[in-house]
Amino acid sequence: MPVLTLPLKGEYFEAIRDGSKHEEYRLAKPYWSKRLEGRSYAQIVLTLGYPAADDHESRLVLPWRGYTRKTITHPHFGPDPVDVYAIDVSARSQSAQQS
């Protein structure tokens, strides 16, 4: 089964790692529709930017728990409400490494 890899900015990576962020947002555009709708993944790998292959501290491995569609207002996307995929990243893995 495939793995979904999502590179993140530092502030979002840290918030997910410390448990204060439970969803990762991606704009509901054809690019993400193709990757999410009707698909299932074995796991999600969240990376701090684009780490080297041997940099396991910059990766979080989580079980795939699906997504929901939402309309949100978020500073990252600007002042207007946007339609997003809210990917569930609430269940943190015990291991922060996996290749």
Gaussian input, Z-matrix of N, CA and C with variables (Angstrom, degrees):
# hf/3-21g

backbone

0 1
 N
 C     1     B1
 C     2     B2     1     A1
 N     3     B3     2     A2     1     D1
 C     4     B4     3     A3     2     D2
 C     5     B5     4     A4     3     D3
 N     6     B6     5     A5     4     D4
 C     7     B7     6     A6     5     D5
 C     8     B8     7     A7     6     D6
 N     9     B9     8     A8     7     D7
 C    10    B10     9     A9     8     D8
 C    11    B11    10    A10     9     D9
 N    12    B12    11    A11    10    D10
 C    13    B13    12    A12    11    D11
 C    14    B14    13    A13    12    D12
 N    15    B15    14    A14    13    D13
 C    16    B16    15    A15    14    D14
 C    17    B17    16    A16    15    D15
 N    18    B18    17    A17    16    D16
 C    19    B19    18    A18    17    D17
 C    20    B20    19    A19    18    D18
 N    21    B21    20    A20    19    D19
 C    22    B22    21    A21    20    D20
 C    23    B23    22    A22    21    D21
 N    24    B24    23    A23    22    D22
 C    25    B25    24    A24    23    D23
 C    26    B26    25    A25    24    D24
 N    27    B27    26    A26    25    D25
 C    28    B28    27    A27    26    D26
 C    29    B29    28    A28    27    D27
 N    30    B30    29    A29    28    D28
 C    31    B31    30    A30    29    D29
 C    32    B32    31    A31    30    D30
 N    33    B33    32    A32    31    D31
 C    34    B34    33    A33    32    D32
 C    35    B35    34    A34    33    D33
 N    36    B36    35    A35    34    D34
 C    37    B37    36    A36    35    D35
 C    38    B38    37    A37    36    D36
 N    39    B39    38    A38    37    D37
 C    40    B40    39    A39    38    D38
 C    41    B41    40    A40    39    D39
 N    42    B42    41    A41    40    D40
 C    43    B43    42    A42    41    D41
 C    44    B44    43    A43    42    D42
 N    45    B45    44    A44    43    D43
 C    46    B46    45    A45    44    D44
 C    47    B47    46    A46    45    D45
 N    48    B48    47    A47    46    D46
 C    49    B49    48    A48    47    D47
 C    50    B50    49    A49    48    D48
 N    51    B51    50    A50    49    D49
 C    52    B52    51    A51    50    D50
 C    53    B53    52    A52    51    D51
 N    54    B54    53    A53    52    D52
 C    55    B55    54    A54    53    D53
 C    56    B56    55    A55    54    D54
 N    57    B57    56    A56    55    D55
 C    58    B58    57    A57    56    D56
 C    59    B59    58    A58    57    D57
 N    60    B60    59    A59    58    D58
 C    61    B61    60    A60    59    D59
 C    62    B62    61    A61    60    D60
 N    63    B63    62    A62    61    D61
 C    64    B64    63    A63    62    D62
 C    65    B65    64    A64    63    D63
 N    66    B66    65    A65    64    D64
 C    67    B67    66    A66    65    D65
 C    68    B68    67    A67    66    D66
 N    69    B69    68    A68    67    D67
 C    70    B70    69    A69    68    D68
 C    71    B71    70    A70    69    D69
 N    72    B72    71    A71    70    D70
 C    73    B73    72    A72    71    D71
 C    74    B74    73    A73    72    D72
 N    75    B75    74    A74    73    D73
 C    76    B76    75    A75    74    D74
 C    77    B77    76    A76    75    D75
 N    78    B78    77    A77    76    D76
 C    79    B79    78    A78    77    D77
 C    80    B80    79    A79    78    D78
 N    81    B81    80    A80    79    D79
 C    82    B82    81    A81    80    D80
 C    83    B83    82    A82    81    D81
 N    84    B84    83    A83    82    D82
 C    85    B85    84    A84    83    D83
 C    86    B86    85    A85    84    D84
 N    87    B87    86    A86    85    D85
 C    88    B88    87    A87    86    D86
 C    89    B89    88    A88    87    D87
 N    90    B90    89    A89    88    D88
 C    91    B91    90    A90    89    D89
 C    92    B92    91    A91    90    D90
 N    93    B93    92    A92    91    D91
 C    94    B94    93    A93    92    D92
 C    95    B95    94    A94    93    D93
 N    96    B96    95    A95    94    D94
 C    97    B97    96    A96    95    D95
 C    98    B98    97    A97    96    D96
 N    99    B99    98    A98    97    D97
 C   100   B100    99    A99    98    D98
 C   101   B101   100   A100    99    D99
 N   102   B102   101   A101   100   D100
 C   103   B103   102   A102   101   D101
 C   104   B104   103   A103   102   D102
 N   105   B105   104   A104   103   D103
 C   106   B106   105   A105   104   D104
 C   107   B107   106   A106   105   D105
 N   108   B108   107   A107   106   D106
 C   109   B109   108   A108   107   D107
 C   110   B110   109   A109   108   D108
 N   111   B111   110   A110   109   D109
 C   112   B112   111   A111   110   D110
 C   113   B113   112   A112   111   D111
 N   114   B114   113   A113   112   D112
 C   115   B115   114   A114   113   D113
 C   116   B116   115   A115   114   D114
 N   117   B117   116   A116   115   D115
 C   118   B118   117   A117   116   D116
 C   119   B119   118   A118   117   D117
 N   120   B120   119   A119   118   D118
 C   121   B121   120   A120   119   D119
 C   122   B122   121   A121   120   D120
 N   123   B123   122   A122   121   D121
 C   124   B124   123   A123   122   D122
 C   125   B125   124   A124   123   D123
 N   126   B126   125   A125   124   D124
 C   127   B127   126   A126   125   D125
 C   128   B128   127   A127   126   D126
 N   129   B129   128   A128   127   D127
 C   130   B130   129   A129   128   D128
 C   131   B131   130   A130   129   D129
 N   132   B132   131   A131   130   D130
 C   133   B133   132   A132   131   D131
 C   134   B134   133   A133   132   D132
 N   135   B135   134   A134   133   D133
 C   136   B136   135   A135   134   D134
 C   137   B137   136   A136   135   D135
 N   138   B138   137   A137   136   D136
 C   139   B139   138   A138   137   D137
 C   140   B140   139   A139   138   D138
 N   141   B141   140   A140   139   D139
 C   142   B142   141   A141   140   D140
 C   143   B143   142   A142   141   D141
 N   144   B144   143   A143   142   D142
 C   145   B145   144   A144   143   D143
 C   146   B146   145   A145   144   D144
 N   147   B147   146   A146   145   D145
 C   148   B148   147   A147   146   D146
 C   149   B149   148   A148   147   D147
 N   150   B150   149   A149   148   D148
 C   151   B151   150   A150   149   D149
 C   152   B152   151   A151   150   D150
 N   153   B153   152   A152   151   D151
 C   154   B154   153   A153   152   D152
 C   155   B155   154   A154   153   D153
 N   156   B156   155   A155   154   D154
 C   157   B157   156   A156   155   D155
 C   158   B158   157   A157   156   D156
 N   159   B159   158   A158   157   D157
 C   160   B160   159   A159   158   D158
 C   161   B161   160   A160   159   D159
 N   162   B162   161   A161   160   D160
 C   163   B163   162   A162   161   D161
 C   164   B164   163   A163   162   D162
 N   165   B165   164   A164   163   D163
 C   166   B166   165   A165   164   D164
 C   167   B167   166   A166   165   D165
 N   168   B168   167   A167   166   D166
 C   169   B169   168   A168   167   D167
 C   170   B170   169   A169   168   D168
 N   171   B171   170   A170   169   D169
 C   172   B172   171   A171   170   D170
 C   173   B173   172   A172   171   D171
 N   174   B174   173   A173   172   D172
 C   175   B175   174   A174   173   D173
 C   176   B176   175   A175   174   D174
 N   177   B177   176   A176   175   D175
 C   178   B178   177   A177   176   D176
 C   179   B179   178   A178   177   D177
 N   180   B180   179   A179   178   D178
 C   181   B181   180   A180   179   D179
 C   182   B182   181   A181   180   D180
 N   183   B183   182   A182   181   D181
 C   184   B184   183   A183   182   D182
 C   185   B185   184   A184   183   D183
 N   186   B186   185   A185   184   D184
 C   187   B187   186   A186   185   D185
 C   188   B188   187   A187   186   D186
 N   189   B189   188   A188   187   D187
 C   190   B190   189   A189   188   D188
 C   191   B191   190   A190   189   D189
 N   192   B192   191   A191   190   D190
 C   193   B193   192   A192   191   D191
 C   194   B194   193   A193   192   D192
 N   195   B195   194   A194   193   D193
 C   196   B196   195   A195   194   D194
 C   197   B197   196   A196   195   D195
 N   198   B198   197   A197   196   D196
 C   199   B199   198   A198   197   D197
 C   200   B200   199   A199   198   D198
 N   201   B201   200   A200   199   D199
 C   202   B202   201   A201   200   D200
 C   203   B203   202   A202   201   D201
 N   204   B204   203   A203   202   D202
 C   205   B205   204   A204   203   D203
 C   206   B206   205   A205   204   D204
 N   207   B207   206   A206   205   D205
 C   208   B208   207   A207   206   D206
 C   209   B209   208   A208   207   D207
 N   210   B210   209   A209   208   D208
 C   211   B211   210   A210   209   D209
 C   212   B212   211   A211   210   D210
 N   213   B213   212   A212   211   D211
 C   214   B214   213   A213   212   D212
 C   215   B215   214   A214   213   D213
 N   216   B216   215   A215   214   D214
 C   217   B217   216   A216   215   D215
 C   218   B218   217   A217   216   D216
 N   219   B219   218   A218   217   D217
 C   220   B220   219   A219   218   D218
 C   221   B221   220   A220   219   D219
 N   222   B222   221   A221   220   D220
 C   223   B223   222   A222   221   D221
 C   224   B224   223   A223   222   D222
 N   225   B225   224   A224   223   D223
 C   226   B226   225   A225   224   D224
 C   227   B227   226   A226   225   D225
 N   228   B228   227   A227   226   D226
 C   229   B229   228   A228   227   D227
 C   230   B230   229   A229   228   D228
 N   231   B231   230   A230   229   D229
 C   232   B232   231   A231   230   D230
 C   233   B233   232   A232   231   D231
 N   234   B234   233   A233   232   D232
 C   235   B235   234   A234   233   D233
 C   236   B236   235   A235   234   D234
 N   237   B237   236   A236   235   D235
 C   238   B238   237   A237   236   D236
 C   239   B239   238   A238   237   D237
 N   240   B240   239   A239   238   D238
 C   241   B241   240   A240   239   D239
 C   242   B242   241   A241   240   D240
 N   243   B243   242   A242   241   D241
 C   244   B244   243   A243   242   D242
 C   245   B245   244   A244   243   D243
 N   246   B246   245   A245   244   D244
 C   247   B247   246   A246   245   D245
 C   248   B248   247   A247   246   D246
 N   249   B249   248   A248   247   D247
 C   250   B250   249   A249   248   D248
 C   251   B251   250   A250   249   D249
 N   252   B252   251   A251   250   D250
 C   253   B253   252   A252   251   D251
 C   254   B254   253   A253   252   D252
 N   255   B255   254   A254   253   D253
 C   256   B256   255   A255   254   D254
 C   257   B257   256   A256   255   D255
 N   258   B258   257   A257   256   D256
 C   259   B259   258   A258   257   D257
 C   260   B260   259   A259   258   D258
 N   261   B261   260   A260   259   D259
 C   262   B262   261   A261   260   D260
 C   263   B263   262   A262   261   D261
 N   264   B264   263   A263   262   D262
 C   265   B265   264   A264   263   D263
 C   266   B266   265   A265   264   D264
 N   267   B267   266   A266   265   D265
 C   268   B268   267   A267   266   D266
 C   269   B269   268   A268   267   D267
 N   270   B270   269   A269   268   D268
 C   271   B271   270   A270   269   D269
 C   272   B272   271   A271   270   D270
 N   273   B273   272   A272   271   D271
 C   274   B274   273   A273   272   D272
 C   275   B275   274   A274   273   D273
 N   276   B276   275   A275   274   D274
 C   277   B277   276   A276   275   D275
 C   278   B278   277   A277   276   D276
 N   279   B279   278   A278   277   D277
 C   280   B280   279   A279   278   D278
 C   281   B281   280   A280   279   D279
 N   282   B282   281   A281   280   D280
 C   283   B283   282   A282   281   D281
 C   284   B284   283   A283   282   D282
 N   285   B285   284   A284   283   D283
 C   286   B286   285   A285   284   D284
 C   287   B287   286   A286   285   D285
 N   288   B288   287   A287   286   D286
 C   289   B289   288   A288   287   D287
 C   290   B290   289   A289   288   D288
 N   291   B291   290   A290   289   D289
 C   292   B292   291   A291   290   D290
 C   293   B293   292   A292   291   D291
 N   294   B294   293   A293   292   D292
 C   295   B295   294   A294   293   D293
 C   296   B296   295   A295   294   D294

   B1=1.4529
   B2=1.5393
   B3=1.3120
   B4=1.4687
   B5=1.5283
   B6=1.3154
   B7=1.4697
   B8=1.5201
   B9=1.3211
   B10=1.4627
   B11=1.5209
   B12=1.3232
   B13=1.4611
   B14=1.5189
   B15=1.3364
   B16=1.4571
   B17=1.5265
   B18=1.3264
   B19=1.4645
   B20=1.5345
   B21=1.3362
   B22=1.4612
   B23=1.5188
   B24=1.3261
   B25=1.4596
   B26=1.5227
   B27=1.3180
   B28=1.4573
   B29=1.5148
   B30=1.3324
   B31=1.4682
   B32=1.5304
   B33=1.3366
   B34=1.4540
   B35=1.5297
   B36=1.3320
   B37=1.4639
   B38=1.5280
   B39=1.3284
   B40=1.4700
   B41=1.5281
   B42=1.3216
   B43=1.4673
   B44=1.5287
   B45=1.3233
   B46=1.4644
   B47=1.5241
   B48=1.3239
   B49=1.4658
   B50=1.5317
   B51=1.3333
   B52=1.4767
   B53=1.5392
   B54=1.3339
   B55=1.4577
   B56=1.5140
   B57=1.3404
   B58=1.4622
   B59=1.5351
   B60=1.3101
   B61=1.4748
   B62=1.5260
   B63=1.3345
   B64=1.4598
   B65=1.5253
   B66=1.3229
   B67=1.4648
   B68=1.5249
   B69=1.3189
   B70=1.4603
   B71=1.5213
   B72=1.3267
   B73=1.4625
   B74=1.5218
   B75=1.3277
   B76=1.4564
   B77=1.5213
   B78=1.3299
   B79=1.4632
   B80=1.5216
   B81=1.3103
   B82=1.4624
   B83=1.5243
   B84=1.3040
   B85=1.4670
   B86=1.5313
   B87=1.3295
   B88=1.4647
   B89=1.5384
   B90=1.3233
   B91=1.4703
   B92=1.5323
   B93=1.3448
   B94=1.4646
   B95=1.5189
   B96=1.3144
   B97=1.4633
   B98=1.5172
   B99=1.3161
   B100=1.4626
   B101=1.5334
   B102=1.3174
   B103=1.4583
   B104=1.5268
   B105=1.3384
   B106=1.4630
   B107=1.5308
   B108=1.3104
   B109=1.4636
   B110=1.5284
   B111=1.3293
   B112=1.4589
   B113=1.5173
   B114=1.3240
   B115=1.4672
   B116=1.5202
   B117=1.3044
   B118=1.4522
   B119=1.5170
   B120=1.3115
   B121=1.4567
   B122=1.5207
   B123=1.3077
   B124=1.4577
   B125=1.5234
   B126=1.3242
   B127=1.4603
   B128=1.5212
   B129=1.3279
   B130=1.4560
   B131=1.5158
   B132=1.3233
   B133=1.4614
   B134=1.5227
   B135=1.3229
   B136=1.4579
   B137=1.5209
   B138=1.3292
   B139=1.4596
   B140=1.5253
   B141=1.2976
   B142=1.4610
   B143=1.5162
   B144=1.3240
   B145=1.4620
   B146=1.5164
   B147=1.3344
   B148=1.4574
   B149=1.5289
   B150=1.3528
   B151=1.4597
   B152=1.5262
   B153=1.3310
   B154=1.4659
   B155=1.5263
   B156=1.3020
   B157=1.4627
   B158=1.5284
   B159=1.3232
   B160=1.4633
   B161=1.5351
   B162=1.3246
   B163=1.4666
   B164=1.5291
   B165=1.3216
   B166=1.4602
   B167=1.5252
   B168=1.3108
   B169=1.4688
   B170=1.5234
   B171=1.3211
   B172=1.4635
   B173=1.5180
   B174=1.3306
   B175=1.4675
   B176=1.5248
   B177=1.3114
   B178=1.4629
   B179=1.5172
   B180=1.3078
   B181=1.4588
   B182=1.5240
   B183=1.3188
   B184=1.4660
   B185=1.5190
   B186=1.3167
   B187=1.4692
   B188=1.5324
   B189=1.3045
   B190=1.4622
   B191=1.5191
   B192=1.3197
   B193=1.4613
   B194=1.5221
   B195=1.3247
   B196=1.4539
   B197=1.5186
   B198=1.3207
   B199=1.4626
   B200=1.5189
   B201=1.3146
   B202=1.4601
   B203=1.5194
   B204=1.3291
   B205=1.4672
   B206=1.5118
   B207=1.3344
   B208=1.4603
   B209=1.5158
   B210=1.3062
   B211=1.4550
   B212=1.5222
   B213=1.3347
   B214=1.4630
   B215=1.5241
   B216=1.3095
   B217=1.4568
   B218=1.5193
   B219=1.3217
   B220=1.4672
   B221=1.5230
   B222=1.3312
   B223=1.4707
   B224=1.5333
   B225=1.3264
   B226=1.4721
   B227=1.5313
   B228=1.3416
   B229=1.4624
   B230=1.5250
   B231=1.3148
   B232=1.4537
   B233=1.5226
   B234=1.3494
   B235=1.4655
   B236=1.5332
   B237=1.3227
   B238=1.4677
   B239=1.5272
   B240=1.3372
   B241=1.4641
   B242=1.5356
   B243=1.3329
   B244=1.4650
   B245=1.5273
   B246=1.3282
   B247=1.4571
   B248=1.5298
   B249=1.3351
   B250=1.4621
   B251=1.5205
   B252=1.3218
   B253=1.4563
   B254=1.5180
   B255=1.3224
   B256=1.4614
   B257=1.5301
   B258=1.3210
   B259=1.4629
   B260=1.5277
   B261=1.3161
   B262=1.4661
   B263=1.5310
   B264=1.3198
   B265=1.4690
   B266=1.5351
   B267=1.3300
   B268=1.4612
   B269=1.5201
   B270=1.3070
   B271=1.4678
   B272=1.5185
   B273=1.2892
   B274=1.4558
   B275=1.5204
   B276=1.3112
   B277=1.4512
   B278=1.5224
   B279=1.3045
   B280=1.4596
   B281=1.5185
   B282=1.3161
   B283=1.4619
   B284=1.5114
   B285=1.3103
   B286=1.4596
   B287=1.5154
   B288=1.3171
   B289=1.4587
   B290=1.5146
   B291=1.2832
   B292=1.4520
   B293=1.5076
   B294=1.2863
   B295=1.4652
   B296=1.4958
   A1=107.99
   A2=118.02
   A3=120.75
   A4=114.09
   A5=114.22
   A6=122.97
   A7=107.72
   A8=117.04
   A9=121.92
   A10=108.04
   A11=117.34
   A12=122.19
   A13=109.05
   A14=115.88
   A15=121.57
   A16=110.02
   A17=118.24
   A18=120.20
   A19=109.39
   A20=116.19
   A21=121.23
   A22=111.42
   A23=115.42
   A24=121.23
   A25=108.17
   A26=115.90
   A27=121.73
   A28=114.86
   A29=117.84
   A30=119.94
   A31=111.86
   A32=118.06
   A33=121.23
   A34=110.75
   A35=116.72
   A36=121.25
   A37=110.41
   A38=116.08
   A39=121.11
   A40=111.46
   A41=117.52
   A42=121.17
   A43=111.26
   A44=117.35
   A45=120.31
   A46=109.25
   A47=116.74
   A48=120.30
   A49=111.62
   A50=117.28
   A51=118.85
   A52=112.28
   A53=117.34
   A54=120.99
   A55=116.14
   A56=118.14
   A57=119.84
   A58=113.67
   A59=117.99
   A60=122.15
   A61=107.53
   A62=116.15
   A63=120.71
   A64=113.86
   A65=116.68
   A66=120.80
   A67=109.17
   A68=115.19
   A69=121.57
   A70=106.54
   A71=116.59
   A72=121.30
   A73=112.21
   A74=114.19
   A75=122.34
   A76=107.22
   A77=116.68
   A78=120.49
   A79=111.09
   A80=116.57
   A81=122.41
   A82=109.20
   A83=114.56
   A84=123.56
   A85=108.02
   A86=118.31
   A87=120.38
   A88=114.01
   A89=117.54
   A90=121.09
   A91=110.66
   A92=117.03
   A93=120.71
   A94=111.83
   A95=118.54
   A96=120.76
   A97=110.19
   A98=115.49
   A99=121.93
   A100=111.44
   A101=117.72
   A102=122.17
   A103=114.16
   A104=116.99
   A105=119.30
   A106=114.36
   A107=117.77
   A108=120.19
   A109=111.20
   A110=114.55
   A111=120.59
   A112=114.23
   A113=117.75
   A114=121.19
   A115=109.93
   A116=114.61
   A117=121.13
   A118=107.30
   A119=116.31
   A120=121.65
   A121=109.55
   A122=116.47
   A123=121.58
   A124=109.73
   A125=115.08
   A126=120.68
   A127=109.81
   A128=114.29
   A129=121.83
   A130=107.03
   A131=116.73
   A132=121.52
   A133=106.78
   A134=115.42
   A135=121.73
   A136=106.94
   A137=116.19
   A138=119.24
   A139=110.41
   A140=114.64
   A141=121.97
   A142=106.37
   A143=115.86
   A144=120.43
   A145=110.33
   A146=115.70
   A147=122.12
   A148=108.09
   A149=116.74
   A150=120.05
   A151=112.85
   A152=114.84
   A153=121.08
   A154=108.57
   A155=116.77
   A156=121.98
   A157=112.87
   A158=117.49
   A159=120.54
   A160=113.21
   A161=117.70
   A162=121.89
   A163=109.60
   A164=116.89
   A165=121.92
   A166=113.34
   A167=117.67
   A168=121.01
   A169=111.91
   A170=116.62
   A171=121.32
   A172=112.50
   A173=116.37
   A174=121.97
   A175=110.01
   A176=114.92
   A177=122.22
   A178=106.95
   A179=117.16
   A180=122.00
   A181=107.68
   A182=115.92
   A183=122.34
   A184=110.32
   A185=116.76
   A186=118.72
   A187=109.71
   A188=116.86
   A189=121.72
   A190=108.35
   A191=116.72
   A192=121.82
   A193=111.58
   A194=116.69
   A195=120.52
   A196=114.34
   A197=114.67
   A198=122.01
   A199=109.06
   A200=115.08
   A201=122.05
   A202=107.67
   A203=116.19
   A204=120.96
   A205=107.64
   A206=115.56
   A207=121.31
   A208=110.03
   A209=115.46
   A210=121.87
   A211=105.82
   A212=115.57
   A213=120.39
   A214=110.39
   A215=115.19
   A216=122.52
   A217=105.41
   A218=115.92
   A219=120.73
   A220=108.00
   A221=118.34
   A222=121.10
   A223=113.72
   A224=116.42
   A225=119.93
   A226=111.97
   A227=116.20
   A228=120.95
   A229=113.57
   A230=118.04
   A231=121.14
   A232=111.94
   A233=116.83
   A234=121.14
   A235=115.21
   A236=117.68
   A237=120.03
   A238=111.61
   A239=117.70
   A240=120.81
   A241=110.43
   A242=115.91
   A243=121.77
   A244=109.46
   A245=115.29
   A246=122.64
   A247=107.54
   A248=116.97
   A249=121.43
   A250=111.40
   A251=114.54
   A252=122.51
   A253=105.52
   A254=117.01
   A255=122.43
   A256=106.59
   A257=116.07
   A258=122.35
   A259=108.38
   A260=116.04
   A261=121.78
   A262=110.15
   A263=116.06
   A264=121.85
   A265=109.62
   A266=116.24
   A267=120.55
   A268=114.39
   A269=118.72
   A270=120.64
   A271=110.30
   A272=115.93
   A273=121.19
   A274=111.31
   A275=116.58
   A276=122.39
   A277=110.23
   A278=117.14
   A279=121.17
   A280=110.43
   A281=116.88
   A282=121.06
   A283=109.80
   A284=117.15
   A285=120.78
   A286=110.83
   A287=117.27
   A288=118.34
   A289=111.31
   A290=115.81
   A291=123.91
   A292=106.27
   A293=117.03
   A294=120.55
   A295=110.28
   D1=142.93
   D2=-176.24
   D3=-70.71
   D4=163.91
   D5=177.95
   D6=-114.96
   D7=134.09
   D8=175.85
   D9=-94.29
   D10=119.82
   D11=179.13
   D12=-108.03
   D13=127.44
   D14=-179.11
   D15=-125.19
   D16=109.81
   D17=173.07
   D18=-73.28
   D19=137.87
   D20=-176.44
   D21=-127.33
   D22=155.04
   D23=169.20
   D24=-71.26
   D25=155.13
   D26=-175.56
   D27=-53.49
   D28=-45.17
   D29=-176.65
   D30=-62.91
   D31=-36.23
   D32=-179.56
   D33=-76.40
   D34=-39.51
   D35=176.79
   D36=-58.66
   D37=-47.92
   D38=-179.19
   D39=-63.90
   D40=-40.02
   D41=-179.76
   D42=-65.41
   D43=-38.30
   D44=177.00
   D45=-69.53
   D46=-43.09
   D47=-179.53
   D48=-61.56
   D49=-39.22
   D50=-178.51
   D51=-85.68
   D52=-1.46
   D53=174.38
   D54=88.35
   D55=4.95
   D56=-178.46
   D57=-89.48
   D58=-11.05
   D59=178.11
   D60=-119.01
   D61=125.36
   D62=-173.79
   D63=-111.60
   D64=-7.97
   D65=178.52
   D66=-136.75
   D67=143.24
   D68=173.25
   D69=-112.76
   D70=130.45
   D71=-173.37
   D72=-101.21
   D73=139.26
   D74=171.34
   D75=-133.79
   D76=136.06
   D77=-179.21
   D78=-57.67
   D79=139.61
   D80=179.47
   D81=-79.34
   D82=76.19
   D83=178.76
   D84=-118.43
   D85=166.30
   D86=-179.18
   D87=-53.35
   D88=-35.83
   D89=179.57
   D90=-55.75
   D91=-48.82
   D92=-178.04
   D93=-82.07
   D94=-29.53
   D95=175.97
   D96=-57.88
   D97=-45.71
   D98=-179.22
   D99=-61.79
   D100=-34.18
   D101=-176.44
   D102=-87.23
   D103=-19.31
   D104=-174.08
   D105=-114.79
   D106=-45.24
   D107=-173.30
   D108=-66.55
   D109=127.60
   D110=178.47
   D111=72.90
   D112=11.53
   D113=-178.01
   D114=-115.30
   D115=156.70
   D116=174.37
   D117=-134.27
   D118=150.19
   D119=-177.60
   D120=-126.94
   D121=152.44
   D122=175.67
   D123=-69.58
   D124=-39.41
   D125=-178.37
   D126=-162.81
   D127=169.92
   D128=174.93
   D129=-115.01
   D130=135.04
   D131=173.25
   D132=-112.97
   D133=115.07
   D134=177.69
   D135=-98.33
   D136=129.01
   D137=-178.47
   D138=-119.00
   D139=148.47
   D140=173.87
   D141=-83.09
   D142=96.09
   D143=-174.39
   D144=67.44
   D145=-134.53
   D146=-179.74
   D147=-123.46
   D148=81.22
   D149=-173.70
   D150=-73.80
   D151=160.08
   D152=173.94
   D153=-63.46
   D154=155.83
   D155=-176.89
   D156=-57.00
   D157=-32.71
   D158=-177.73
   D159=-94.26
   D160=7.63
   D161=-179.90
   D162=-92.44
   D163=81.71
   D164=-175.88
   D165=-76.98
   D166=-19.35
   D167=178.45
   D168=-69.15
   D169=-20.08
   D170=-178.08
   D171=-98.31
   D172=24.00
   D173=179.55
   D174=-133.48
   D175=140.22
   D176=170.36
   D177=-120.74
   D178=130.23
   D179=179.44
   D180=-109.75
   D181=121.43
   D182=-176.24
   D183=-125.90
   D184=153.61
   D185=173.12
   D186=-71.07
   D187=149.18
   D188=175.56
   D189=-73.50
   D190=122.10
   D191=179.21
   D192=-122.57
   D193=13.43
   D194=174.98
   D195=84.60
   D196=-165.94
   D197=-175.92
   D198=-150.22
   D199=166.72
   D200=170.26
   D201=-132.58
   D202=157.46
   D203=173.46
   D204=-93.53
   D205=134.94
   D206=-179.86
   D207=-141.80
   D208=160.55
   D209=168.60
   D210=-110.37
   D211=123.38
   D212=-176.92
   D213=-133.86
   D214=163.51
   D215=167.89
   D216=-117.32
   D217=124.22
   D218=-175.61
   D219=-144.72
   D220=138.32
   D221=-178.34
   D222=-55.43
   D223=-32.46
   D224=-179.37
   D225=-62.77
   D226=-31.54
   D227=-176.80
   D228=-100.70
   D229=1.66
   D230=179.30
   D231=100.92
   D232=-176.72
   D233=-172.76
   D234=-78.54
   D235=-17.25
   D236=-175.78
   D237=-92.77
   D238=151.30
   D239=175.52
   D240=-62.19
   D241=142.39
   D242=178.92
   D243=-133.08
   D244=152.78
   D245=176.00
   D246=-88.08
   D247=128.24
   D248=-176.39
   D249=-133.92
   D250=161.96
   D251=163.60
   D252=-92.76
   D253=123.21
   D254=177.55
   D255=-101.05
   D256=99.58
   D257=-176.77
   D258=-82.55
   D259=127.14
   D260=-177.64
   D261=-72.72
   D262=116.12
   D263=177.01
   D264=-122.65
   D265=29.94
   D266=-173.61
   D267=-78.98
   D268=-24.36
   D269=-176.50
   D270=-98.34
   D271=95.34
   D272=-176.97
   D273=-74.81
   D274=137.14
   D275=176.21
   D276=-72.46
   D277=151.54
   D278=175.45
   D279=-68.16
   D280=-28.76
   D281=-178.62
   D282=-104.51
   D283=130.06
   D284=179.01
   D285=-91.14
   D286=10.88
   D287=-179.89
   D288=-131.08
   D289=145.86
   D290=172.60
   D291=-176.36
   D292=136.47
   D293=-179.77
   D294=-94.05

